[in-house]
Amino acid sequence: MFEFLNSELLYFLRASITSENFSETLFRAHAGAPSVCWSNRPTREWFHQLWKSLPKVSQDRQNLFDTINNTQDIQVFFDDTKTALPILESDIVFEAMKSLTTHLFTRTKDLADTKLQANSSIESHYQQFKCANSNSELCPLCGTALLSQNRVHLSDEEQWRADYDHVLCKDKYPIYSVHPGNFVPTCHICNSKAKGAKDLLRDKDGNRRRAFYPLPPAQECCYRYAEVFVTPKKKAELITGYWAEPLAEAYVSFQSAPPDVKPKIDVWEEVYKVPSRVEQHITTHFCEHIAADLRPTNFNDFHGQLIRFANAMPLDYRSMEWRFWWQRVYEHLSKQDQDFLRDLWSLIDWKIREKSDEDMDLVFS
């Protein structure tokens, strides 16, 4: 789908270099039928607005086309901060390009003629993306939430799909708003709450920086370096404090990450806020989650189950929300000494008993 729309945009810009009029000749025909970018009136009008904003001199139009056409490999921007980012010198062209490509992404892609001419759809792409990633249903950027949910007996076109995040945000990089290398399915929190219009390639002061490129062929990630540490409150703190939150701290660390990867992790943390989300979740659900996972009956059972969980990644870590991050918690706990674990067990045992008392009160009040 996006290969199709991006190629239509490039064709239009190339054809506009020597053309004197806005006409159907600026668009490709498909199997004898006019391009949907021409036959669909709203889409045609947005192309016309871009046409009117283009430079009047052919050489300037050629330069504009070259600027965009020669920077189609966007992966290089994520590793090489010396590679110049394409700049649309004219604000008028920038705004017209932004309006057009936003329309292509939000409206044109969903037209029946677009799907027919592209021989594809964003819905089918999402199902292919899942299959290519071992049928994982988790957000690839955070590992905390499901992307979407399929329903039985429905075609790919009828299934729900995840949000699609513009890796390079469309507000700052409109020439890539329909670029096929600029989309990754993400959960709603990563896409709309955490990232929004944040720029992966520039910091708040406008300085270039390196960042993860999450799509093939790079498909960079940092999960292998992730560690989760927890510090329970001391008994004295719990006696005089608030038992409902037994952890003094939970924090995500990437201590073993190579020096060239750490700056990219910093950008990922800043943009998607994943560590702070994980730390809050673990702190809030610590005792209850461990009790539900391990179902321990006494300390020896708790210790044995903990070792068992820590030594093997569960089969559902790619399909269950938060599973990966809790596995990192178990790996950390399994390395602690007996005194640490006995103190921890006392908290978990107390939570189990407290929950039982609450249930009894509700039943026999």
C-alpha positions in Angstrom: 0.0 0.0 0.0 2.6 2.6 1.0 5.0 1.5 -1.7 2.2 2.3 -4.1 1.3 5.7 -2.6 4.9 6.7 -2.3 5.6 5.8 -5.9 2.6 7.8 -7.0 4.0 10.9 -5.2 7.4 10.5 -6.7 5.9 10.0 -10.2 3.9 13.2 -9.8 7.0 15.2 -8.7 9.1 13.9 -11.6 6.3 14.5 -14.2 5.9 18.0 -12.8 9.4 19.1 -13.6 8.7 20.0 -17.3 4.9 20.1 -17.2 3.2 23.5 -17.7 -0.3 22.4 -16.6 -1.9 20.3 -13.9 -3.5 17.4 -15.7 -4.0 13.7 -15.7 -0.6 13.2 -17.5 1.0 13.9 -14.1 -0.3 10.6 -12.9 0.2 7.0 -13.9 -2.5 4.9 -15.4 -3.1 1.4 -14.0 -4.4 -1.4 -16.3 -6.0 1.3 -18.5 -7.7 3.0 -15.5 -6.6 6.5 -14.3 -4.6 6.6 -11.1 -6.8 6.8 -8.0 -4.8 9.9 -7.1 -6.4 11.6 -10.1 -9.9 9.9 -10.2 -10.6 10.6 -6.5 -11.6 14.2 -6.4 -10.4 15.1 -2.8 -7.1 13.4 -3.4 -6.7 15.2 -6.8 -7.4 18.5 -5.1 -4.7 18.0 -2.6 -2.3 17.2 -5.4 -3.4 20.3 -7.2 -2.6 22.4 -4.1 0.9 20.9 -4.1 1.2 21.6 -7.8 0.4 25.3 -7.2 3.1 25.5 -4.5 5.9 24.1 -6.6 8.7 26.4 -7.8 8.0 28.1 -11.2 11.5 27.2 -12.6 12.0 23.7 -14.0 15.5 23.4 -12.5 14.1 24.2 -9.0 11.5 21.5 -9.5 14.2 19.1 -10.6 16.2 20.0 -7.4 13.1 19.4 -5.3 12.5 16.0 -6.9 16.2 15.0 -6.5 16.2 16.0 -2.8 13.3 13.6 -2.1 14.1 10.9 -4.6 17.8 10.6 -3.5 16.9 10.3 0.2 14.5 7.3 0.0 16.8 5.1 2.2 15.7 6.6 5.5 17.5 3.9 7.6 20.8 5.7 7.1 19.6 8.7 9.1 19.3 6.7 12.2 23.0 5.7 12.4 24.8 8.4 10.5 24.3 11.8 12.0 26.5 13.3 9.3 24.0 12.3 6.5 22.0 15.4 5.7 18.3 15.3 6.2 16.2 16.5 3.3 14.9 20.0 3.8 12.0 21.6 2.0 13.3 25.2 1.7 9.9 26.7 1.0 7.4 26.8 3.8 4.6 26.9 1.2 5.8 23.6 -0.3 6.3 22.1 3.2 2.7 22.8 4.2 1.3 21.7 0.9 3.3 18.5 1.1 2.2 17.9 4.7 -1.5 18.4 3.8 -1.3 16.1 0.8 0.6 13.2 2.4 -1.6 13.4 5.5 -4.6 13.0 3.3 -3.0 10.1 1.5 -2.4 8.4 4.8 -5.7 9.1 6.5 -8.1 8.9 3.5 -6.7 7.8 0.2 -5.2 4.5 1.5 -8.6 3.3 2.5 -10.3 3.8 -0.9 -11.4 0.6 -2.7 -9.7 1.8 -5.9 -6.4 2.4 -4.0 -6.5 -1.1 -2.6 -7.2 -2.5 -6.1 -4.4 -0.6 -7.8 -1.9 -1.3 -5.0 -3.0 -4.9 -4.8 -2.6 -4.4 -1.0 -4.1 -2.8 2.0 -2.9 -1.7 5.4 -5.1 -4.4 7.0 -3.5 -7.2 5.0 0.0 -5.7 5.7 -0.7 -5.8 9.5 -1.6 -9.5 9.3 1.6 -10.1 7.2 3.6 -8.1 9.8 2.3 -10.4 12.6 3.2 -13.6 10.6 6.7 -12.3 9.9 7.2 -11.7 13.6 6.2 -15.2 14.7 2.6 -14.2 15.2 3.5 -11.9 18.0 0.6 -9.8 19.1 2.7 -7.5 21.3 3.8 -3.9 20.6 7.4 -4.3 19.3 8.4 -1.0 20.9 7.4 -1.7 24.5 6.4 -5.3 25.0 3.7 -4.3 27.5 0.5 -4.2 25.4 -1.4 -6.1 22.7 -1.4 -4.5 19.3 -4.9 -5.7 18.4 -7.1 -8.7 18.7 -8.2 -11.0 15.8 -11.6 -12.6 15.6 -12.5 -16.0 14.2 -14.0 -16.6 10.7 -13.1 -13.2 9.3 -10.8 -12.3 6.5 -7.7 -10.2 6.9 -9.5 -7.2 5.5 -12.2 -7.4 8.1 -9.9 -7.8 11.1 -9.0 -5.0 13.4 -5.4 -3.7 13.1 -3.0 -1.9 15.3 -2.1 1.8 15.2 0.7 2.6 12.7 3.3 4.9 14.0 5.3 7.1 11.7 8.8 6.4 12.8 9.7 9.8 11.4 6.8 11.9 12.5 4.6 13.3 9.7 4.6 16.8 11.2 8.3 17.2 10.8 9.0 14.9 7.8 6.0 15.1 5.5 7.8 13.8 2.5 7.9 10.4 4.4 4.3 10.3 5.5 3.5 7.5 3.1 7.1 6.1 2.8 7.0 2.3 3.2 10.0 2.3 5.4 8.4 4.7 7.9 5.7 2.7 9.5 5.7 0.2 12.4 2.6 -1.2 14.1 2.5 0.0 17.7 0.2 0.0 20.7 -2.0 3.1 21.4 0.2 4.2 24.4 3.4 4.2 22.4 1.9 5.9 19.4 -0.5 8.5 20.7 0.4 9.0 24.4 4.2 8.7 24.6 5.6 9.6 21.2 3.1 11.9 19.5 5.1 14.2 17.3 8.5 13.7 19.0 11.5 13.7 16.7 13.7 10.6 16.9 16.5 12.2 15.0 16.9 15.5 16.8 16.9 16.4 20.5 15.0 19.3 22.0 17.8 21.7 20.9 17.7 20.5 17.3 20.9 18.5 17.5 21.2 15.3 15.5 21.3 12.0 17.4 21.3 8.3 16.7 18.2 6.2 17.3 16.9 2.6 16.8 15.5 1.8 13.4 12.9 -0.9 14.3 12.2 -2.2 10.8 14.0 -4.6 8.5 16.8 -4.9 7.5 18.1 -3.3 10.7 15.3 -4.3 13.1 17.3 -2.9 16.0 16.3 -3.6 19.6 17.6 -3.5 23.1 15.6 -6.3 24.9 18.7 -8.5 25.3 20.3 -5.9 27.5 17.3 -5.2 29.7 17.5 -6.0 33.4 14.9 -5.2 36.1 15.9 -4.6 39.7 13.6 -4.4 42.7 14.3 -3.2 46.3 11.7 -4.2 48.9 11.0 -1.9 51.8 12.5 -2.7 55.1 10.2 -4.3 57.7 10.5 -1.2 59.9 9.2 0.9 57.0 6.3 -1.4 56.4 5.3 -1.6 60.1 5.1 2.2 60.3 4.2 2.9 56.7 1.9 1.7 53.9 1.8 -2.0 53.3 0.0 -1.8 50.1 3.2 -0.7 48.3 5.9 -3.0 49.6 8.6 -2.0 47.1 11.0 0.9 47.8 12.1 0.8 44.2 11.8 -1.0 40.9 14.0 0.2 38.0 14.9 -0.9 34.5 18.6 -0.9 33.6 20.7 -1.5 30.5 24.1 -1.8 32.2 25.4 -4.4 29.7 24.5 -2.5 26.6 27.5 -1.6 24.3 28.6 2.0 24.2 27.3 2.5 20.7 23.9 1.2 21.7 23.4 3.3 24.9 22.7 6.6 23.1 19.9 4.9 21.1 18.5 3.4 24.3 18.4 7.0 25.8 16.4 8.2 22.8 14.0 5.2 23.1 13.5 5.9 26.8 12.9 9.6 26.2 10.4 9.1 23.3 8.4 6.1 24.4 8.8 6.3 28.2 8.9 2.5 28.4 11.2 2.1 31.5 9.0 4.4 33.6 5.9 2.6 32.5 7.4 -0.8 33.4 8.7 0.5 36.8 5.3 1.8 37.8 3.5 -1.4 36.7 6.0 -3.6 38.7 5.8 -1.5 41.8 2.0 -1.4 41.7 1.4 -5.1 41.0 4.5 -6.8 42.5 3.1 -9.1 45.2 -0.1 -9.9 43.5 1.5 -10.7 40.1 4.2 -13.0 41.6 1.6 -14.8 43.7 -0.7 -15.3 40.7 2.2 -16.5 38.5 4.0 -18.8 41.0 1.1 -19.7 43.2 3.5 -20.6 46.1 2.2 -22.4 49.2 5.3 -21.9 51.4 8.8 -20.5 51.2 10.4 -23.6 49.7 7.7 -23.8 47.1 8.2 -20.1 46.3 11.9 -20.5 46.0 11.6 -23.5 43.7 9.0 -22.0 41.5 11.1 -18.8 41.2 14.1 -20.7 40.0 12.0 -22.6 37.5 10.4 -19.5 36.1 13.8 -17.7 35.9 15.6 -20.4 34.0 13.3 -20.6 31.0 11.6 -17.9 28.9 7.9 -18.7 28.9 6.3 -19.7 25.6 3.9 -16.9 25.8 6.4 -14.0 26.2 5.6 -12.8 22.7 1.8 -12.9 23.1 1.1 -12.0 26.8 1.1 -8.4 28.0 4.0 -7.6 30.3 5.3 -11.2 30.3 8.8 -10.3 29.0 9.3 -7.7 31.7 8.1 -10.0 34.6 10.5 -12.6 33.3 13.3 -10.1 33.8 12.1 -9.6 37.4 12.2 -13.3 38.1 15.8 -13.5 36.6 16.8 -10.8 39.1 15.1 -12.4 42.1 16.6 -15.8 41.4 20.1 -14.3 41.9 19.3 -13.0 45.4 20.4 -14.6 48.7 18.1 -16.5 51.1 17.7 -13.6 53.5 16.5 -11.3 50.7 14.1 -14.0 49.4 12.7 -14.8 52.9 11.9 -11.1 53.5 10.3 -11.1 50.1 8.3 -14.2 50.8 6.9 -12.6 54.0 5.5 -9.8 51.9 4.0 -12.1 49.3 2.6 -14.5 52.0 1.0 -11.5 53.8 -0.6 -10.3 50.5 -2.0 -13.8 49.9 -3.5 -13.9 53.4 -4.8 -10.4 53.2 -6.6 -11.2 49.9 -8.1 -14.3 51.5 -9.4 -12.3 54.4 -11.0 -9.7 52.1 -12.7 -12.5 50.2 -14.0 -14.0 53.4 -15.3 -10.6 54.5 -17.2 -10.1 51.3 -18.7 -13.6 51.4 -19.6 -13.7 55.1 -20.1 -10.0 56.0 
